[in-house]
Amino acid sequence: MRVLRRNLTAYGFLCAALACFAVFAWYPMIREFVLSFQKTTLVNPPTWVGLDNFLTVVQNPSFGKAWLNTVEFTALALLCGYAVPFVMALVLNELRHARAYLRFVVYLPVMLPPIVAVLLFRWFFDPGPGLFNQVLDFFHLPALAWLDSSSTALISLVIVATWMNMGSATLIYLAALQNIPPELYEAAELDGAGIFKRIRHVTIPQTRLILLLMLMLQVVATMQVFIEPYMLTGGGPEDATMTVAFQMYQFAFTLQDYGAGGALGMMLMIVLLAFAAFQLRLTREDKA
């Protein structure tokens, strides 16, 4: 009882956190699982339909395109959003002046509400007076229909997502870099290692677990991309930016087929759980 009384405040905070998770995370997942096997409308009570919702989702003409776009978006976002923050962290770690200011500048996009950031980029991508086309015109390059062309729409969304989210990743990488013992770099310099060899043989091995963790978190986040296609392209043009999360929204709130939306959400959750389990297994093997 003495231990219980001493830790009563901690247990109170723990119960509050568990309650929040139960209400806003666990219950919606359980409800989605049940919903995916039901026919649900705003008028009639739910009826059990088995796997019919999954068949409806798979037979939708945009189903394959949505998954292909989601995988392509994830790959492009990792290419930019995984490498760019790490490089920025390396640069910030080497600076001796204005560190705090530059960290604030890098993290500033994360502090903006996502809707504000997306609307800002809508003006950047404007085919007329948009900032990006003005820059291209300054260098005498042809203007691009950033969001209106199927060849550039998806990469435009990747640019937005990278700018919005790279601040957090950069600071996490920077914290990991500052925990590397400086003696390792000194020994590498004595052996004649240049900057790239030091990064390859010291920095990357010492931050390997953080890199693997960030890889998992970024894949899980980018596979659920919704705000960018919803606000900028509406899934177009020609389904070029139709993603799984956006199609799930269309099933549930446009077509009011909540069962189909839940079924697609279950598919996405299973894929992400499988990837996370595989990634965690690799991490445990790396620790061993």
C-alpha positions in Angstrom: 0.0 0.0 0.0 2.9 2.3 0.7 4.2 1.9 -2.8 0.7 2.4 -4.2 0.3 5.7 -2.3 3.8 6.9 -3.3 3.0 6.3 -7.0 -0.6 7.3 -6.9 0.0 10.5 -9.0 1.9 8.5 -11.6 -0.9 5.9 -11.8 -3.4 8.8 -12.2 -1.5 10.2 -15.2 -1.1 6.6 -16.6 -4.8 6.0 -16.4 -5.6 9.3 -18.1 -3.3 8.3 -21.0 -4.7 4.8 -21.2 -8.2 6.3 -21.3 -7.3 8.6 -24.2 -5.8 5.7 -26.1 -8.8 3.6 -25.5 -11.3 6.3 -26.6 -9.4 7.8 -29.5 -7.2 4.8 -30.8 -8.3 1.4 -29.7 -12.1 1.8 -29.8 -12.0 3.3 -33.4 -9.8 0.3 -34.5 -12.2 -2.2 -33.0 -15.2 -0.3 -34.4 -13.6 -0.2 -37.9 -13.0 -4.0 -37.7 -16.7 -4.6 -37.0 -17.8 -2.0 -39.5 -15.9 -3.7 -42.3 -18.2 -6.7 -42.1 -21.4 -4.7 -41.9 -23.7 -2.8 -44.3 -24.1 0.5 -42.6 -26.2 3.5 -43.7 -27.5 6.6 -42.0 -31.1 5.3 -42.2 -31.1 1.5 -41.7 -29.6 -0.4 -38.8 -26.3 -2.3 -39.5 -26.6 -5.7 -41.2 -23.9 -8.4 -41.3 -22.6 -8.9 -44.9 -19.4 -10.8 -44.4 -16.8 -10.2 -47.0 -19.0 -8.2 -49.4 -17.4 -4.9 -48.4 -14.0 -6.2 -49.3 -15.2 -7.4 -52.6 -16.8 -4.0 -53.3 -13.5 -2.3 -52.5 -11.4 -4.7 -54.6 -13.8 -4.4 -57.6 -13.6 -0.6 -57.6 -11.8 0.7 -60.8 -9.6 3.0 -58.7 -8.5 0.3 -56.2 -5.3 -0.7 -57.9 -4.4 2.8 -58.9 -4.9 4.0 -55.3 -2.4 1.4 -53.9 0.1 2.1 -56.7 -0.1 5.8 -56.0 0.3 5.2 -52.3 3.4 3.0 -52.7 4.9 5.5 -55.2 4.2 8.4 -52.9 5.8 6.5 -50.0 8.9 5.7 -52.1 9.3 9.3 -53.3 8.6 10.6 -49.8 11.3 8.4 -48.4 13.8 9.4 -51.1 13.3 13.0 -50.1 11.9 13.0 -46.6 14.3 10.3 -45.3 17.5 11.5 -46.8 17.1 15.3 -46.7 16.5 15.6 -42.9 19.5 13.4 -42.2 21.7 15.6 -44.5 20.4 18.7 -42.8 21.1 17.2 -39.4 24.7 16.5 -40.5 25.1 20.1 -41.6 23.5 21.6 -38.4 25.7 19.3 -36.3 28.9 20.7 -37.9 27.9 24.4 -37.5 29.4 26.4 -34.6 27.3 29.6 -35.0 23.6 30.3 -35.2 22.7 26.7 -34.2 19.6 27.6 -32.2 18.3 30.0 -34.8 18.7 27.4 -37.6 17.1 24.7 -35.6 14.1 27.0 -35.1 13.9 27.7 -38.9 14.1 24.0 -39.7 11.4 23.2 -37.2 9.1 26.1 -38.1 7.1 24.3 -40.8 6.1 21.6 -38.2 4.5 24.3 -36.0 2.2 25.5 -38.8 -1.2 23.8 -39.0 -1.2 21.4 -41.9 -4.1 23.1 -43.6 -2.2 26.4 -43.5 0.9 24.8 -45.0 -1.1 23.1 -47.7 -2.9 26.3 -48.7 0.4 28.1 -48.8 1.7 25.5 -51.3 -1.5 25.8 -53.3 -0.4 29.4 -54.1 3.2 28.2 -54.7 1.9 25.7 -57.3 -0.5 28.1 -59.0 0.1 27.9 -62.8 -0.2 31.7 -63.1 1.3 33.9 -60.4 2.6 30.9 -58.4 6.1 31.2 -56.8 7.5 28.1 -58.4 6.6 29.1 -61.9 8.0 32.6 -61.3 11.3 31.0 -60.3 11.2 28.9 -63.4 10.5 32.0 -65.5 13.4 33.8 -63.9 15.7 31.1 -65.2 14.0 31.2 -68.6 12.5 27.7 -68.1 9.0 26.6 -69.2 6.2 26.8 -66.6 4.8 23.6 -65.2 1.2 22.7 -64.5 2.2 21.4 -61.1 -1.1 20.1 -59.7 -3.0 19.9 -63.0 -0.7 17.4 -64.8 -0.7 13.7 -64.0 3.1 13.7 -64.5 3.9 16.3 -61.9 0.9 16.1 -59.4 2.2 13.3 -57.3 5.8 14.7 -56.9 4.2 18.1 -56.0 2.4 16.4 -53.1 5.8 14.8 -52.1 7.4 18.3 -52.0 4.6 19.5 -49.7 4.8 16.6 -47.4 8.6 16.8 -47.2 8.6 20.5 -46.3 5.9 20.0 -43.7 7.4 17.1 -41.8 11.2 17.3 -42.2 11.7 19.5 -39.1 10.8 16.8 -36.6 13.0 14.2 -38.3 15.9 16.6 -38.5 15.9 17.3 -34.8 15.6 13.6 -34.0 18.6 12.9 -36.2 20.5 15.8 -34.7 19.9 14.5 -31.2 21.3 11.1 -32.3 24.3 12.7 -33.9 25.2 14.6 -30.7 25.2 11.4 -28.7 28.0 9.9 -30.8 31.3 9.9 -28.8 33.7 12.5 -30.4 36.6 10.0 -29.8 35.3 7.9 -32.7 35.6 10.8 -35.1 39.1 11.7 -33.8 40.2 8.1 -34.3 38.8 8.1 -37.8 40.6 11.4 -38.6 43.9 10.0 -37.3 43.4 7.1 -39.7 43.1 9.6 -42.6 39.3 9.2 -43.1 37.6 12.0 -45.0 34.2 13.4 -44.2 32.4 10.8 -46.4 34.3 7.9 -44.9 33.5 9.2 -41.4 29.8 9.4 -42.2 29.9 5.9 -43.7 32.0 4.1 -41.0 31.1 6.2 -37.9 27.9 8.2 -38.2 25.7 5.7 -40.0 26.6 2.7 -37.8 26.2 4.8 -34.6 22.8 6.0 -35.6 21.6 2.7 -37.2 18.8 2.0 -34.7 17.4 5.6 -35.0 17.5 5.3 -38.8 15.6 2.0 -38.7 13.0 3.5 -36.3 12.5 6.6 -38.4 12.2 4.5 -41.5 9.3 2.6 -40.0 7.6 5.8 -38.7 7.9 7.5 -42.0 6.6 4.6 -44.0 3.6 4.3 -41.7 2.9 8.0 -41.9 3.3 8.4 -45.7 1.2 5.3 -46.4 -1.7 7.2 -44.7 -1.3 10.4 -46.8 -4.7 12.2 -46.9 -4.5 16.0 -46.3 -2.3 16.8 -49.4 -4.5 15.0 -52.0 -7.7 16.1 -50.3 -6.8 19.8 -50.2 -4.7 20.2 -53.4 -5.9 17.7 -56.1 -9.0 15.9 -54.9 -7.3 12.6 -56.1 -6.9 13.9 -59.7 -6.0 14.6 -62.3 -7.0 11.2 -63.8 -6.6 9.5 -60.4 -2.9 10.4 -60.4 -3.0 11.4 -56.7 -5.7 9.0 -55.6 -4.4 7.4 -52.4 -5.7 4.6 -50.2 -6.6 7.0 -47.4 -8.4 9.4 -49.7 -10.3 6.6 -51.4 -11.3 5.4 -47.9 -12.7 8.9 -47.3 -14.6 8.8 -50.6 -16.2 5.4 -49.8 -17.3 6.5 -46.3 -18.2 10.2 -46.7 -18.9 10.7 -50.4 -20.6 7.4 -51.3 -21.7 6.9 -47.6 -20.6 3.3 -47.8 -19.1 3.1 -44.4 -18.6 -0.6 -44.6 -16.5 -0.3 -47.7 -14.5 2.5 -46.1 -13.9 0.4 -43.1 -12.9 -2.6 -45.2 -10.3 -0.5 -47.1 -9.0 0.9 -43.7 -8.6 -2.7 -42.5 -6.6 -3.6 -45.5 -4.3 -0.6 -45.0 -3.9 -1.4 -41.3 -3.0 -5.0 -42.0 -0.3 -3.9 -44.5 1.1 -1.4 -42.0 1.1 -3.9 -39.2 2.9 -6.4 -41.3 5.6 -3.9 -42.2 6.0 -2.7 -38.6 6.4 -6.3 -37.4 9.0 -7.0 -40.0 10.8 -3.7 -39.2 10.8 -4.4 -35.4 12.2 -7.9 -36.0 15.0 -6.4 -38.0 15.6 -3.9 -35.2 15.7 -6.7 -32.5 18.2 -8.7 -34.7 20.3 -5.6 -35.0 20.4 -5.1 -31.2 21.4 -8.8 -30.7 
